[in-house]
Amino acid sequence: MKNYWIIGHPLKFCLAMPVMNGAFKELGIDAHFETKDLNKEQFEEAMQKLKSGELAGIMPTAPYKTPSVNAADEINERVKVINSTNLLINNGDKVKAYNFDWYGALGAIESFIEDLKGKQVHVIGAGGAARSAAYACQSAGAKVSIWNRTPERAKAFAEEIGIEWVEDMRTWGGNPNVIINATSISSNDSQSTLVPFQLWKDVELAMDAVYGKTSLFLEEAKAMNVAHILSGEVWFLKQIVPMFMQITGQEAPIELMEKLCHEAKEIKS
């Protein structure tokens, strides 16, 4: 059996394990995912298990999406620019890093807005998921801006790929059509408003990276009558399908994976 780990710290509810394992079972694939909440020392040990072949692959979540890039022997230009991976595979002689966050973000948005060219997309956050979403939307021709509570992180990435850095959303004169919240704040029991009232004026789509529950961000979007409001499950499903195909080399059972995702969410709720 091929063993895969999903790692993070703290590692909360994770849809990937039931969805991937259910799809493996359906197709008769001898593989299994399990979740591991790892501290920094344990993270390094996991990378060694991957390199030795004891693990066939690792799916890093926060805060390990960026540190995991250093464990790879081979990365493509996309992973290099975003400096984030959410899948590492040992193919027998080397470890290769992939980024499917950008597939998920773009696929979710383009399910509702077919053409992003000329649209203004504002990304909140500067972690791996946020950088992936910003890169994806820029690649699709959108005018992208980014803000983060730690300004230096957002500014450095913005300057690297040539997008707009927003220092203060309260005084920013932007007019976004899409807002993506890729911060961890939606996971917190105590949440605060992120988006100033005036920025909602022309927003057509709001998407939160966090899944499993609603968030203050999504509730505010609903109150502002945003046409398309997407929780993290949509982003997740749009990336887990190509990820499954990369891991197995087989077509993904999409309808089953969607069903498993919804069932797992209901159980968690």
C-alpha positions as a printed Julia matrix, in Angstrom:
269×3 Matrix{Float64}:
   0.0    0.0     0.0
   1.17   3.51   -0.8
   0.97   5.74    2.25
   0.32   9.47    2.09
   0.23  12.03    4.88
  -1.65  15.3     5.19
   0.4   17.5     7.5
  -0.14  20.8     9.27
  -0.04  22.47   12.68
  -2.52  22.89   14.13
  -4.24  20.48   11.74
  -7.99  20.92   11.9
 -10.8   19.29    9.95
  -9.5   18.14    6.58
 -11.74  17.15    3.67
  -8.89  15.64    1.66
  -8.59  12.47    3.73
 -12.18  11.14    3.39
 -12.47  12.32   -0.21
  -9.19  10.82   -1.4
  -9.58   7.59    0.55
 -13.14   7.14   -0.71
 -11.98   7.65   -4.3
  -9.1    5.2    -3.8
 -11.54   2.59   -2.51
 -13.97   3.15   -5.37
 -11.28   2.56   -7.99
  -9.54  -0.25   -6.13
  -6.32   1.71   -5.64
  -4.07   0.37   -2.88
  -3.27   3.68   -1.23
  -4.27   5.55    1.91
  -4.15   9.1     3.29
  -3.92   9.92    6.99
  -3.69  13.22    8.82
  -0.73  14.19   10.99
  -0.54  17.24   13.23
   3.22  17.82   13.32
   5.47  20.27   15.14
   8.58  21.63   13.43
  10.82  18.75   14.47
   8.24  16.18   13.39
   7.84  18.02   10.09
  11.54  17.49    9.34
  11.16  13.8    10.2
   8.22  13.54    7.81
  10.3   15.02    5.01
  12.93  12.35    5.63
  10.28   9.63    5.46
   9.2   11.05    2.11
  12.73  11.18    0.73
  13.45   7.62    1.85
  10.31   6.34    0.15
   8.62   5.3     3.38
   5.9    7.75    2.35
   4.7    7.96   -1.24
   3.62  11.54   -0.83
   2.75  14.4     1.48
   0.01  17.0     1.24
   1.24  20.03    3.23
  -1.21  22.49    4.74
  -0.45  25.61    6.8
   2.19  26.39    7.97
   4.18  23.9     5.87
   3.26  24.82    2.29
   6.31  27.05    1.87
   8.87  25.09    3.96
   7.95  21.92    2.03
   9.26  23.42   -1.21
  12.79  23.01    0.14
  12.3   19.25    0.43
  11.69  18.82   -3.29
  14.33  17.75   -5.79
  12.27  19.12   -8.66
   9.94  22.12   -8.8
   8.29  23.79  -11.77
   8.29  27.5   -12.47
   4.84  27.95  -10.93
   5.89  26.45   -7.59
   9.09  28.48   -7.71
   7.29  31.79   -8.21
   4.51  31.13   -5.69
   7.0   29.49   -3.29
   4.31  27.12   -2.06
   3.36  23.5    -2.61
   0.38  21.46   -1.49
   1.55  18.13   -2.89
   4.91  16.37   -2.74
   5.35  13.04   -4.53
   8.24  10.57   -4.33
   8.34   9.03   -7.8
  11.09   6.56   -6.97
  14.21   8.58   -7.6
  13.25  12.13   -6.67
  10.69  14.19   -4.81
   8.65  16.54   -6.97
   6.59  19.49   -5.72
   3.27  20.54   -7.22
   0.86  23.39   -6.55
  -2.83  22.74   -7.03
  -4.08  25.68   -4.96
  -3.92  27.84   -8.07
  -6.0   25.31  -10.08
  -8.61  25.35   -7.36
  -8.82  29.12   -7.03
  -9.03  29.76  -10.75
 -11.38  26.86  -11.42
 -13.77  27.99   -8.7
 -13.87  31.6    -9.91
 -14.19  30.73  -13.6
 -17.17  28.5   -12.84
 -19.07  31.75  -12.27
 -17.04  34.42  -14.09
 -15.89  32.9   -17.36
 -13.44  35.61  -18.36
 -11.29  37.38  -15.78
  -9.53  39.63  -18.28
  -9.86  43.21  -17.12
 -11.53  42.23  -13.84
 -10.07  43.53  -10.61
  -9.32  40.77   -8.1
  -8.35  41.64   -4.55
  -6.65  38.96   -2.45
  -6.57  39.15    1.33
  -3.63  37.26    2.8
  -0.09  36.45    1.73
   0.33  32.77    2.64
   0.59  29.92    0.17
  -3.1   29.84   -0.74
  -3.27  33.62   -1.15
  -0.17  33.77   -3.33
  -1.52  30.9    -5.43
  -4.84  32.66   -5.96
  -3.14  35.94   -6.85
  -0.83  34.23   -9.33
  -3.71  32.29  -10.9
  -5.88  35.36  -11.41
  -2.97  37.36  -12.8
  -2.27  34.53  -15.25
  -5.91  34.73  -16.38
  -5.54  38.41  -17.23
  -7.05  39.97  -14.12
  -5.75  43.11  -12.46
  -4.69  41.77   -9.08
  -4.07  43.46   -5.75
  -3.02  41.95   -2.43
  -3.2   42.94    1.23
  -1.91  41.25    4.37
  -1.85  42.02    8.08
   1.94  41.75    7.84
   2.56  44.34    5.11
   6.09  43.21    4.24
   4.89  39.77    3.14
   2.29  41.13    0.74
   4.59  43.83   -0.59
   7.45  41.43   -1.33
   5.23  39.04   -3.3
   3.44  41.87   -5.11
   6.74  43.33   -6.28
   8.02  39.92   -7.33
   5.17  39.11   -9.72
   4.11  42.66  -10.62
   0.75  43.11   -8.92
  -0.57  45.94   -6.76
   0.25  46.01   -3.05
  -2.36  47.55   -0.8
  -1.0   49.0     2.41
  -4.31  50.09    3.94
  -7.66  48.9     2.58
  -9.46  51.73    4.4
  -7.78  54.39    2.26
  -7.24  52.32   -0.9
  -9.07  53.58   -3.97
  -9.53  50.16   -5.56
 -12.79  48.9    -7.0
 -12.63  45.07   -6.93
 -14.97  42.76   -8.8
 -13.69  39.7    -6.94
 -12.48  39.45   -3.35
 -10.7   36.34   -2.09
 -10.16  35.84    1.62
  -7.21  33.47    2.07
  -6.35  34.33    5.66
  -6.72  32.04    8.65
  -9.08  34.46   10.38
 -12.17  32.57    9.16
 -11.0   29.57   11.19
 -11.06  31.57   14.41
 -13.98  31.51   16.77
 -13.54  35.26   17.23
 -13.58  37.04   13.86
 -13.33  40.67   12.88
 -14.3   42.62    9.8
 -11.6   42.68    7.15
 -13.17  44.37    4.14
 -14.13  48.06    4.42
 -17.73  48.79    3.41
 -16.85  50.82    0.32
 -14.92  47.96   -1.31
 -18.03  45.8    -1.66
 -19.71  48.18   -4.13
 -18.94  46.33   -7.39
 -18.02  42.88   -6.08
 -19.5   40.08   -8.2
 -17.87  37.16   -6.42
 -16.51  36.59   -2.92
 -14.59  33.44   -2.03
 -13.22  32.2     1.28
 -10.44  29.62    1.41
 -11.73  28.13    4.65
 -14.26  25.31    4.43
 -16.47  23.48    6.88
 -18.39  26.5     8.14
 -19.51  29.94    7.17
 -17.45  32.98    8.08
 -17.94  36.63    8.89
 -16.4   37.44    5.5
 -19.01  35.36    3.66
 -21.83  36.68    5.83
 -20.77  40.24    4.99
 -20.72  39.34    1.29
 -24.24  37.95    1.63
 -25.4   41.13    3.38
 -23.92  43.17    0.52
 -25.9   41.11   -2.03
 -22.82  39.73   -3.77
 -24.02  37.55   -6.64
 -21.64  34.62   -6.15
 -20.53  33.59   -2.66
 -18.14  30.64   -2.52
 -16.95  28.78    0.54
 -13.73  26.8     0.59
 -15.39  23.56   -0.53
 -15.64  24.89   -4.08
 -11.94  25.83   -4.1
 -11.12  22.43   -2.57
 -13.06  20.39   -5.14
 -11.52  22.25   -8.06
  -8.04  21.32   -6.88
  -8.57  17.83   -5.45
  -9.64  16.4    -8.82
  -6.41  17.24  -10.73
  -4.47  16.3    -7.6
  -6.06  12.83   -7.61
  -5.19  12.43  -11.29
  -1.58  13.46  -10.63
  -1.25  10.95   -7.81
  -2.93   8.0    -9.53
  -2.58   8.62  -13.26
  -6.3    7.8   -13.53
  -9.43   9.79  -14.25
 -10.99  11.06  -11.03
 -14.49   9.89  -10.0
 -15.7   13.48   -9.83
 -19.32  12.87   -8.83
 -18.24  10.53   -6.03
 -15.65  13.0    -4.78
 -18.25  15.77   -4.72
 -20.63  13.48   -2.8
 -17.92  12.5    -0.3
 -17.0   16.16    0.19
 -20.59  17.14    1.02
 -21.07  14.12    3.3
 -17.86  14.81    5.21
 -18.83  18.45    5.63
 -22.26  17.47    7.01
 -20.71  15.04    9.49
 -18.24  17.69   10.64
 -20.99  20.27   11.03
